[in-house]
Amino acid sequence: MLYRHPLAAAVLVGLLSPSLAFAQATAVESTPESAAQAAPELDKITVTGSRISRAGFDTLEPAQVIARENIEQLGITNVADSLFRQPGFSAGASSQGAQSSYGAGVNFVSRFDLGSNRELVLVNGRRFVSSNPSTQFGPAGAGLQVDLSVVPTALIQRVESIGIGGAPTYGSDAITGVTNIILRKDFEGVEASMGIGATDKGDNIRFNISSTLGQNFADGRGNFTVTAAHDRSNGVLRMARDHYRNSWAFASNPSATAMAALMPGRNPATDGRYLTHIGFNANGTDGIPAEILIRDHRYSGMTWGGLLFPATGGYVKNAAGELRGFGVNADQYYHFDNHGSLVSYNPGTPFGTALVASGGDGLAINETAQIASDLVRSNLYVTGNFDVNDNVSLFAEASFFKAKAREIVDQSIYNAVYFSNLSTPLTFNINNPFLSQAARDTLAGLGVTQFRLSRASRDLVENNASSDSKIQRYVVGARGYFDIGQRSAEWEVSLNHGRADFEYGQNSLVQQNFINAIHVTTDANGNIVCDSSVAGTTVDAACVPLNLFGEGQASAAAKAYVTRHNVTRAENRQTVFNANMTVGLFDLPGGEFKVNGGYEHRREKAAFLPDSFAQQGLGRAVGIPPISGKYHTNEVFLEALAPLFADVPGINRLDLTLKGRHVRNSLAGNFNAFTYGLQYEPIAGVQLRGNKTRSFRAPAIVELFQPLSTAFFTIPEPCATNNINGGSNPDIRQRNCQAFFNTLGIDGSTFTANPSSVQGTSGGNRNLKNEVADSWTAGIVWQPGFAPGLTVAADYYSIDLKDVITSLAPRDIAPACFDNPSFNTADVLNANAYCSMISRDLTTGRANGIATQNINGPTLNYRGWTGEVRYLWNLQDYGKLMLGFQGYFPKRLLQQKTPVVSDESVGEFDYAKRQYQWSANWTGKHWSAGLAATYNSATVQSLTNSPTESRDFYVRDSHTHWDANIGYRFSENARVNFSVLNLRNQLGPFPYVTDALGRRYMLSTTFKF
């Protein structure tokens, strides 16, 4: 029967399962009936991860498939949404919640949480130009990530993903695997689709329309297909959800000693904490958490209109965390309201000494955050192919993508107690002419002549960024085959060029104009004017006085003077030439021995070009230098498929795969990637498979070419008297510090850290090497003959990544120097690579400089399992039922940032030890329905923190999200689908949020002509 063929089983899995994944095979288009019609043509198939066509559809590497029918059933308009729902996959960057100055609205995919820059994304087996700008301030880690939005879902045939093993076939970046978007081919007719959706709250309205036109010509020898798509989705504010409006957040649990002495009447049952039975924190071993959940979390030290503090001294008046106000007892608090009036201020109930409170009039930070960005996308994608003759075919692709994303809200400009340098509170005199007489009288009555103003100035600047993207890509090529005696050869030549142009907009404060505008006086006529006599101001005839006393009190002219719209441009360019040939050489007992060999030349070029304002750092941010760079590679590759045995006792099939790739990178040097593996079937229906792979990621242009820039750093001193007995290994620290003291002649008993920040450098490094991964997989696939339609699969993954490219912070560098067992006592200033990053005064021994440029340093070690069970039940006249289970079981994700600092992530928030997905999907003659549940096991805040001492909600409980869909097919040419995502409207296990949008609906229709 059809469904016993591995490929056919995969087809039906793809057609019937919104869980969208399969361990062994891949899928073809349309329905089971069309698959049956196509079966005779399945003799030669090329799978992702290999360039050798083969009989059958199983792969050496563990594989997953998303078929187009699944995308249609759930009303998905971005293939990223399908991938993100798979256990083991996550969003490396997403339009949901994204708040990035450069790259809002993009969708990058990450596998195993090893980073989106280590998962290679292809389209039709070829690279696609990156949407990641070459800046350290981008939406994800530096690399060549592809925005999954660039391909319209209407044109997608399927998505194949393989774990590990792709580097010898495709080159750099395929460390965790390869995701290959495969487009529809030889489409004929017209297909039009439209969808509209919204959340349960009526927001995040989504609209999509697409049309695909395909036509054969020249008696079926040629075909062109054109797809146009447009979709938009409305952004959502956090404050649109009750959870965020209630402002649940964590805060310090006040000291029991401070409460007894300073707030003896305070009762934990009524002070704003969620778990009222938890008392105040006495010490680090009392079993009472140091951090607790509170309602109506506020930053009590600032407001939108401005909170007043005394002109000198601290901002809190005691160990209870109470604000320092005015009056004899420092308990009279004032702020400016929206009318500019000075009114009483309620500081709320303090939690700790960091100016955080429950309740009161302070600032709720959720007002500055969003759940999703506004997003508009348009696609035009053209594909074509033409058979010149029976042996040669030409093909081409052209794609045009345009997108505009806008953050609907983001952080404002601050002059507040929580910040330093340019963002500290501002000091004003009560004679400031913008101050009302009533306010002046109130302050004078308190003996105040000057005050500090702590303010969040969203009425001046909200840093909500916008991103305009224009991406073009062109592919031309030819493929064919010819005979060599009794053997055949297949060949392909292609040229791929892509360009991506980005324009990022952002509103900024002009710092010098701001300083000019806040210093005001009156002229002879009593008009308020800028006062250029104050130190720090400049004479500017265009200056307009700025009133900060109350939100919205600044004039339009003043706001225009102190703000500007910045525009940063970026561009990525990619050109890839590939030529390869597959030849059958001879027969082995299991079949024909085939080899594929080829050459690839790739050029990458990128530039990041801030405007002059941003480059000079004329706002609040440091100057952002422009970046430009390029490199090229010359690569040769070879793959061999050796069917060693077949149909002999104990060996139903045994295949050996060998793959190698030699890369010459003009900057990163030479590298050899390889894979070798076996597929062994002892009996029909049971396959054991495994591979060993060496893969790599070449340094990104920003990691190489980012200019060195100067900044000021505070450098900790492990050898200081208060630190020398600490560290991960106190004995090693003490030994190394003593050698340091002896060499420089320093008295260790009086050694302290530099009290001032020191100047240092950070930036790119053109001497970076490739990241290198040694990986292997081993797995089993079982398709028993006694249970047609049943597939069981399990695979184990191991990845050891070294020379990880990173930039270390001073808090990492200093301990890595002195806590390091590798310490050259003969040269203590350069005792190891980390000590060499810090320059020191030879007299005092104190740090006086640091270099934090990118290095090849840390390691990453990953271990994990995936498992799947699928059962297809043919109900004859009642349709077909697919039951499925998919599981992901990470065991280790250990990052060693330095030789003395490591961090394990598995089991912590957002990295559950068990991730499951169950699905049940039925397809009948007209009706179809599906139900899927995704489960994540409980996680903890930190594996290194105490469960009882750290946080009251130390554990994030397990949670399950449900999705459902129902569809009706009026005919072969018309259907309608209705889907509900997050069916139970669960935001996540309280107080944590895993799906902020909540329940959402999508109604879509498709017509074919």
Secondary structure as UniProt FT lines:
FT   HELIX           2..4
FT   HELIX           6..16
FT   TURN            18..19
FT   HELIX           32..38
FT   HELIX           39..41
FT   TURN            42..43
FT   TURN            48..49
FT   STRAND          63..67
FT   HELIX           68..73
FT   TURN            74..75
FT   HELIX           79..84
FT   TURN            87..88
FT   STRAND          89..93
FT   TURN            104..105
FT   STRAND          108..111
FT   TURN            112..113
FT   HELIX           116..118
FT   STRAND          119..123
FT   TURN            124..125
FT   STRAND          126..127
FT   TURN            136..137
FT   HELIX           148..150
FT   HELIX           153..155
FT   STRAND          156..163
FT   HELIX           167..170
FT   TURN            172..173
FT   STRAND          177..183
FT   STRAND          189..199
FT   TURN            200..201
FT   STRAND          206..217
FT   TURN            218..221
FT   STRAND          222..233
FT   STRAND          236..237
FT   HELIX           238..240
FT   HELIX           242..245
FT   TURN            246..247
FT   STRAND          249..252
FT   HELIX           256..262
FT   TURN            264..265
FT   TURN            268..270
FT   TURN            276..277
FT   TURN            284..285
FT   STRAND          291..294
FT   STRAND          297..299
FT   TURN            300..301
FT   STRAND          307..310
FT   TURN            319..320
FT   TURN            327..330
FT   STRAND          334..336
FT   TURN            338..339
FT   STRAND          342..344
FT   STRAND          349..350
FT   STRAND          356..358
FT   HELIX           365..368
FT   STRAND          370..372
FT   STRAND          374..387
FT   STRAND          392..406
FT   STRAND          412..415
FT   TURN            417..418
FT   HELIX           421..423
FT   STRAND          426..429
FT   TURN            430..431
FT   TURN            433..434
FT   HELIX           437..445
FT   TURN            446..447
FT   STRAND          450..462
FT   STRAND          466..484
FT   TURN            485..486
FT   STRAND          487..509
FT   HELIX           511..518
FT   STRAND          520..522
FT   TURN            524..525
FT   STRAND          528..530
FT   TURN            532..533
FT   TURN            535..536
FT   TURN            541..542
FT   TURN            551..552
FT   HELIX           556..562
FT   STRAND          563..588
FT   TURN            589..590
FT   STRAND          591..609
FT   HELIX           612..616
FT   STRAND          627..648
FT   TURN            649..650
FT   STRAND          651..665
FT   TURN            666..668
FT   STRAND          669..681
FT   TURN            684..685
FT   STRAND          686..697
FT   HELIX           701..705
FT   STRAND          709..713
FT   TURN            718..719
FT   TURN            721..725
FT   HELIX           730..744
FT   HELIX           748..750
FT   STRAND          758..762
FT   TURN            766..767
FT   STRAND          771..782
FT   TURN            785..786
FT   TURN            788..789
FT   STRAND          790..802
FT   STRAND          805..806
FT   HELIX           810..818
FT   TURN            825..826
FT   HELIX           828..830
FT   TURN            833..834
FT   HELIX           835..837
FT   STRAND          838..840
FT   TURN            842..844
FT   STRAND          847..851
FT   STRAND          855..856
FT   STRAND          859..874
FT   HELIX           876..878
FT   STRAND          880..898
FT   TURN            899..900
FT   STRAND          901..904
FT   TURN            906..907
FT   TURN            909..910
FT   STRAND          915..923
FT   STRAND          927..936
FT   STRAND          939..940
FT   TURN            943..944
FT   TURN            947..949
FT   TURN            952..953
FT   STRAND          955..956
FT   STRAND          959..971
FT   TURN            972..973
FT   STRAND          974..981
FT   TURN            983..984
FT   TURN            990..991
FT   TURN            996..997
FT   STRAND          1000..1008
//
